[in-house]
Amino acid sequence: MARSHRDDNERLSRIFQTQREIAAAGNDLAEMTRIVLDRSRAITGAEGAMLCLVDGDQLVTRDAVGIAEKAHPRRPLATSVAKHAIETGQPLLIEDCENDHRLNREMQRAIGDTSLICVPLFQGPRVVGVVNVMNSDPAKRLTEEDRQTLEMLSVVLSAAVSHVAEYEARRAETEALSRFNALFDGASIGIVRSDQAGDVVDVNPAVEEMLGYPAEEMLGISFRNFMHQDDLEESIARFDQMMAGVCHSYQFERRYHRKDGKVIWGQTTAVLELDADGNPRYVHSMIENITERKLAEQALVRQSELNQHQALHDALTGLANRTLFNERIEQAILEAAREGSQVAVLVMDLDNFKEVNDSLGHHAGDVLLAELGSRVSAVVRAVDTVARLGGDEFGILLRKAGGREEAIQAIERICQAVERPVTVQGLPLSVEASIGVTLYPDDGREVDALLQRADVAMYGAKESNSSYVFYDEALDHRDPTRVMLVGELRRAIEERELVLFYQPKARLGSGEIESVEALLRWQHPERGLIFPDAFIPLAQQTGLIVPLTLRVVDDALEQARRFLDSDMRLPIAVNLSTRNLLDPQFPDQVQGLLEHWNVDAGMLKFELTESTMIADPVRTRDVIERLSALGIELSIDDFGTGYSSLAYLKRLPVSEIKIDRSFVMDMASSEDSATIVRSIIDLGGNLGLTVVAEGVETQEIWDELGALGCPIAQGYHLSRPIPADALVEWLAERGFPGSIAA
């Protein structure tokens, strides 16, 4: 009997037999799949068969036999013949696979089938998979009768494949849950699961350890009970935003209360979990304990604030020191220039103060100075500044002085405050003051000019036995010693009496010499070698710092040229002053020197202190960015001693930070200093900056810095500052550019 006229009873018998075999397979999925494929082939006489499950928009081959074994394991549903069968909901017969556009051509070439039947399998209205049978022999093409047979079999196949799909889904869910539980329980960070009301549903062991509460004491209550009161308002606001669908995650730092009463810091990341309908269900909060880092940051800030205050204030009186006084004057000048107002600068010296020290001792003198500083501060306005310039000399800045008459009123209050007796060691001490006064813009338009002329006026007050004297050109017979020293320094710059010493910097890991810092010395023909502390302040006060710095850059680049000519590449660092960063011509002058010596900018580094950068942030930033644009690396010197470090790290093209020597030298004896050093090293690494430790004087500190991961160090343990010739010999002994023994 022809195949197209098979007996329906025989076909039904085979289908029932298939159903019984599938039922007998139970939960043996491999056996069930084999039965589905074998019976589909046997009933149709097909050369191959495969079972595919639907996974989202993909078809995944669960098993294949015969020629179907060549099928791809995963393919898009949209480009598969299954898409067309699923759309009709009926088995689909393709009698000419080679020319039918509904087939995936790549798949057809891989299998080589000429005819195919695709049977969609459903679980209720949902498609769960397909069974394909196929032949490659054109003489044995599958027929409509085969399609009808598989259509009757599809009910049995659908039930079997639904069982397979459900099992696969349950297994995937179980595996996912197992993975989640492993991660949840074993995570090193705390994980809290909260419901829509904020109540705790679950916590992992890390949270128990972090907060000191067992899980049973946290479950069922709001996690807000463990938050610090100061962080509660923001926490509630962010949680409510998440529940309202404004955001699906957020992150911020907050504090938590431990059971033992301690407060810890946590870096918290909260993520929203939605239910099947897209509604908020749970919030997962991941908490990393960052208490140690926060404490280190706070210690650094406290020390920075203290260092900033100490750097700008007098230790005895608490008043501004000369550096801060000069900055305040410059700010007042800028303000007065904008508003067309006046500024008064006073220099006050106490008369006969030496007699107090000589008769009662320096402690009595210190008490007197502190009391007088307090009195003067009390009789000027809050916008004014009182400073101790050194010894018994004070400076007073009167902003918006309003002219000579208004300045006189303030000066008379100051004189009255000073002249009242001060009781020291039970004795009433009386002193008088001599005050010199200059007015901006009448007596000068720059800080140095106003201070120098106020100093002249003060000596005029002493000579005339007056309480105060306003500056007049007739008074300006300069101190001959000062004039002589200024002249000698100017000559020293021109005649190259200023020489550079060099201090190496080495990599802590390998000992390789990385660069050198140029340190200035004055080789005076009569006084011998003079260190910079003796003449740099004079250069800054007179304006000689500008040509002096250019001379240093010129000499450093000349030495860099010698290094390059000897096949040594050794960058040289030069320190800059505030005046250099306020000079718009300085970058062009540096570029000219680089071109003159034919040295690339990578051989030159500039070191800047924070106080130089904050003198006039707008102008200094412009100069700094122009220097960086030349290719010159910029370093912040004495890092950690100023309050504005982090802000400038973000905004300026800085590539290096140097840890102030005071912290490095105290590492072994001060835990605060050691914490600050560790924090700066970590901060530099996180920001991609090179970190240099200054003041390394012992092997112990060298080794400790290496253990902390500090990249570079300099100090007496490596080498003192030495002249260029000695440096070359020192490098040769160490096989530069090789390494040294640390």
WOCOR-V319820 format. One record per residue. SS is DSSP state (H for helix, E for strand, L for the rest). Layout:
# WOCOR-V319820
SS + SS
This chain:
# WOCOR-V319820
L + L + H + H + H + L + L + H + H + H + H + H + H + H + H + H + H + H + H + H + H + H + H + H + H + L + L + L + H + H + H + H + H + H + H + H + H + H + H + H + H + H + H + H + L + L + L + E + E + E + E + E + E + E + E + L + L + E + E + E + E + E + E + E + E + E + H + H + H + H + L + L + L + E + E + E + H + H + H + L + H + H + H + H + H + H + H + H + L + L + L + E + E + E + L + L + H + H + H + L + L + L + L + L + H + H + H + H + H + H + H + L + L + L + E + E + E + E + E + E + E + E + E + L + L + E + E + E + E + E + E + E + E + E + E + L + L + H + H + H + L + L + L + H + H + H + H + H + H + H + H + H + H + H + H + H + H + H + H + H + H + H + H + H + H + H + H + H + H + H + H + H + H + H + H + H + H + H + H + H + H + H + H + H + H + H + L + L + L + E + E + E + E + E + L + L + L + L + E + E + E + E + E + L + H + H + H + H + H + H + H + L + L + L + H + H + H + H + L + L + L + E + H + H + H + H + E + L + H + H + H + H + H + H + H + H + H + H + H + H + H + H + H + L + L + L + L + L + E + E + E + E + E + E + E + E + E + L + L + L + L + L + E + E + E + E + E + E + E + E + E + E + E + E + L + L + L + L + L + E + E + E + E + E + E + E + E + E + E + L + H + H + H + H + H + H + H + H + H + H + H + H + H + H + H + H + H + H + H + H + H + H + E + L + L + L + L + L + L + E + L + H + H + H + H + H + H + H + H + H + H + H + H + H + H + H + H + H + H + L + L + L + E + E + E + E + E + E + E + E + E + L + H + H + H + H + H + H + H + H + L + H + H + H + H + H + H + H + H + H + H + H + H + H + H + H + H + H + H + L + L + L + L + L + E + E + E + E + E + E + L + L + E + E + E + E + E + E + L + L + L + L + L + H + H + H + H + H + H + H + H + H + H + H + H + H + H + H + H + L + L + E + E + E + L + L + E + E + E + L + L + E + E + E + E + E + E + E + E + E + L + L + L + L + L + L + H + H + H + H + H + H + H + H + H + H + H + H + H + H + H + H + H + L + L + L + L + E + E + E + L + L + H + H + H + L + L + L + L + H + H + H + H + H + H + H + H + H + H + H + H + H + H + H + L + L + L + E + E + E + E + E + E + E + E + E + E + L + L + L + L + L + E + E + E + E + E + E + E + E + E + E + E + E + L + L + L + E + E + E + E + H + H + H + L + H + H + H + H + H + H + H + L + L + H + H + H + H + H + H + H + H + H + H + H + H + H + H + H + H + H + H + H + H + H + L + L + L + L + L + E + E + E + E + E + L + L + H + H + H + H + H + L + L + L + H + H + H + H + H + H + H + H + H + H + H + H + L + L + L + H + H + H + E + E + E + E + E + L + H + H + H + H + L + L + L + H + H + H + H + H + H + H + H + H + H + H + H + H + L + L + L + E + E + E + E + E + E + E + L + L + L + L + L + H + H + H + H + H + H + H + L + L + L + L + E + E + E + E + L + H + H + H + H + H + L + L + L + L + L + H + H + H + H + H + H + H + H + H + H + H + H + H + H + H + H + L + L + L + E + E + E + E + L + L + L + L + L + H + H + H + H + H + H + H + H + H + H + L + L + L + E + E + L + L + L + L + L + L + L + L + E + E + H + H + H + H + H + H + H + H + H + H + L + L + L + L + L + L + L + L + L
